[in-house]
Amino acid sequence: MIRTDAELRRTKELLRQGADHLSLKDKSLRDEGFSDDEVGRLLDPERAFRAQLVAEVEIYERLKSGDVSDLRDIDVSDLGRVLIGLRIASGLTQRELAERLGVHESLVSRDENNEYHGVSLERVTRILHALHRGLRVVPCEAPASDSRNLTAV
């Protein structure tokens, strides 16, 4: 998940460089006599990785515009991604969130790098208050599952 504008810039540069690399690799493989199917199979992993990066850029840009629709109906295990997404959608940097929480920026950065794994419910509540946001936990429709869904509000 892209968490900062700096990561967005690096990802976009990686995508630009990757497009050039894929084109050169495609041409090289064809020049070596590989068939269209073979070239496709050889390049599919890189194309899938690029598609994932493109999706992450799109999600980050939607969040930056305040659109939290990507954070609806998310499993509780993705709470960290929800918190990061809410910070981005709130227009706050990691530094600004840290200031609101009264902690050092490195703590927010570390927590986000770990996707808030293992943080207390109290800390989650403080973060949500700092973001002026809330979450609603909704039981899943599948009765066999013990998981819960989150909706960002």
Secondary structure as UniProt FT lines:
FT   HELIX           5..31
FT   TURN            32..33
FT   HELIX           36..64
FT   TURN            65..66
FT   HELIX           69..71
FT   STRAND          72..75
FT   HELIX           76..78
FT   HELIX           79..89
FT   TURN            90..91
FT   HELIX           94..101
FT   HELIX           105..113
FT   TURN            114..118
FT   HELIX           121..130
FT   TURN            131..132
FT   STRAND          135..139
FT   TURN            143..144
FT   STRAND          148..152
//
